[in-house]
Amino acid sequence: MFEIRPGIIATDMTGPVREKYDRLIADGLTPIARWGQPADVGRAVAAIAQGHFPFSTGEVLNVDGGFHLRRL
C-alpha cells in the first residue's frame, strides 16, 4: 500500500492559478523550480505498479518538487 501526494501539477484544474504559482515557484516555493507535470505523477504510479519497491509498504511518495521539505 502506498500513498502518492502530488504537489503543484500543471493541469487544466491549476490553469486559473498559473500566474500566482509561477511567481511563487520563481521565488523559491519549491527546491525543484518548475511545475510538476502529470507524467511526473504517472512515473511514480508506474514504479509502484511495476513492483519497483518490493520490500516497502505503507509509504508516502511526495511528487511535489520538494514542497514538503522543511526549511528554516
DAFENPE-V382062 format. One record per run of one state. SS is the DSSP state (H for helix, E for strand, L for the rest). FROM is the first residue (numbers start at 1). TO is the last residue. If there is no record, write none. Layout:
SS & FROM & TO
SS & FROM & TO
This chain:
L & 1 & 1
E & 2 & 6
L & 7 & 8
E & 9 & 9
L & 10 & 14
H & 15 & 26
L & 27 & 35
E & 36 & 36
L & 37 & 37
H & 38 & 49
L & 50 & 58
E & 59 & 63
L & 64 & 72
